[in-house]
């Protein structure tokens, strides 16, 4: 159980909480621990978000698909992590992406009613959750205000940073090139020249069907500078 406490204490919502308090919460509230085998779908896009889910072991592949299904953005999310906390409350309480297990995956989930009870009884959980939600809501604005020109590199960085998580790896934009350069409103030659520059710098790789982000942190540095906290 000690290792479980260590994992939970790495999650932002549990930071500053004692082991005794976590043990008390697990005994008192409805914490569910689930295992998923490799390849199993954990969440379907559009599914109602009625639990707060935590990735406590393994990795999951997130797949975000546009409504016209012409574009997919996938990323590999590693434990420990919290899954879509900004969709538990508000008007849009539905998971935005499909989630699949990569290898064996451990998920801990807490019913929405229990989350509300935690927030009411323990101010530290309320503060932690507010910080998580505030940081997520601020990241798009922060990156947008960092745009200093109409430079395609900056616009591409802004787009990727806004749609992916800070510690994600193996980020892939799966789309026909003509749809992407039309989306960004640039000519094909300009688009490919930009991709070639980013590839030469070791930030991305690409082919006719997808763009692979090799180093998300360098996209962040390019847009926000190294002095800024990561998204």
N, C-alpha and C positions, 0 to 999 in steps of 0.2 A: 504493500500500500504506500510505502514511502516514495517509491518511484512515481506513483500516480499523483501524490501531492506535489512532487517536484515539477511534473508536467503542468498541473493546474496553475501552480504559482508563476509559470512562465506566461500564462495568458493574461492580457491586459486587464480583463475584468476582475481577476483574482489578485492583482498586485496590491500588496499592503494588507492582505488578509492572513490571519494566523492559521497554522495547520489545525489547531483545535476548532476554529470556526468553520473551516472547510469540512472537517469530519462531522461536525454537528449538522451542517447543511445537508450533506449527503445522506445522513440518517433521517433527517426530518422532512426533506423535500423529495420530489419525484425526479431524481437524476437517473437517466437511462444510459447504459453503456452498450453499444452496438458494434458488431464486427461485420465487415464486408469483404468478400473475396475479390481478387483481382478482376477488373472489368465490370463489376456489378454497378448498376446505376444507383446512386445514393439519393439524388434529387432530380426531379424533372422540371425544366423551365416552365414557369406558370403555376407550379404547385404552391398551395397556400403555406406561408411561413408561420406555423403555429408553435414552433419550438425554437429555442436558441441552441444552435448546433456548434459544437467545438470539435475540431480535428485534433485528436490527442495522440495518434500514432499513424505513421505511413504518409502517403501522398494522395492527392486527388487531382483529377484533370477537370478543370472548369471549361465549359464550352458555351460561349455567348453567341447567339445567332440573330442576325437582323430579321425583321419581319418578312422581307422579300426573299430571305434565305440565300441571298447572293454572297453574303460575307459571314465568316465565322472567326471568332477570336478565341483561341484556347490558351490556357496557361496551366502550369503545374504548381499546385499549392502544397506546401510542406507543413507538417506538424511542428510545434503546436500553433493552432490558428483558430480564429472564430469565423464562422461562415455566415455571410450576409446579415450582420446584426442590424443594419439600417433598413431591413425589410420586415422586422418583427412588429414595428409600430408604424403608424401613419396611414395614408390612403392606399398606397401600393404595398400590400402585405403578401407579395408573391415572390418566390425565388426567381431571379432574373436569368439564371443559366442552368444548363444541365451539369450535373456533377457525377463523375465516375471514379471508382476506386482504382488506384494504380498499385498493384501489390495488395497485401492485406492491410486493411484500414480500420482504425479504431475511432469511433465517434461517441462523444458524450452529448446528450441533449437534455434540455430542461424545458418542461412545459411552460407556455407563456404565462399561465396563472402563477406558477412558482417563481418565474422571473419577476413578476410584479410584486409578489410577496417579499422576495429578496431585496428589491429596490426600496420597498416601504420600511423594512425592518433594519437594513444595514446601509447607512449613508455612504459608506465607502464604495459599495457596488453602484449606487446611483451616480456618484462622481466619476467612477471609472467608465461606466457606460456612456455618460454624457461626453467625456473626453474622446472616446472612440468615435461616437457619432459626429461630434463636432469636427474632428480631424478629417473624417471622410468627406464631410460636406464642404470643408474648406479647400480640399486638395485641387479640385477643378478650377476654382477661382484663383488660387495661388499660381497654378501653372498658366492660366489664361493671362493674368497680369504680367507674367514673365515674358510673354511673347513680345519681342522687340521689333519685329518686322514681319513681312509676309513670306519669310524664308520657309521653304517646304520642310527642311529638316526640323525646324522648331515646331511647325504645325503637326508633323508626324509624331514628334516626341510628346507634344501635348496630348494628342489623341491616345497614344499607347499608355501614357502615365495615368490618364483619367479613367481608362477602362480596365486596368489591371491592378493587382495588389502589389504592395511594396517588396515583398520577398519572393514573388513568383519567379519561376525559372521556365525555360523552354516555352516562351511565349510565341505563338504562331498566328499570323493573320492569313487565313485561307480564303482566297478570293481571286477572280480573274484580274489580271493587271489592268485591263481596260476599264473595269468597274472602279478600281482604286484611283486611277489618275482622273477619271471623271468625277469621282467623289471629292477629290481635292481641288478640282477645277484647274488642272494644269495639263500641258501637252505631254504626250508620251515620252518624248525625248528628255524633257525636264525631269519627269518622274524617274526615268531609268538612270539618268545621270546622278540624281540625288541618292538613289539606292546604291549605285556603284561607289559613291564617295563613302557612304556609311559602311558598306561592305569592306572597302579598303581599310577603314579605320577599325575594323573588327567588332563593330557594334551590331551588325546584322549579317545574315546570309539570305539569299533569296533565289527562287526559281520562277518559272512561269505560273505556278499555281499558289505559291505561298511565300510569305516573308517570315523569317525566323529571327526573333530578337535574341541576340547572343549575350547582351550586356545591358539590362534595363537601367542599372545605376548610371551608366555613362550617358544614356538618354536624359536622365534626370539632371546630371551635371551639366550637360550641354544646354538645357533649358533654364534650370534654376541656379546653377552654380554649386560648387562643392560645399559652400557654407550653409546651405539650406538642409533642413531635416528631410529625410526621405518620405515618400508618400506611404 
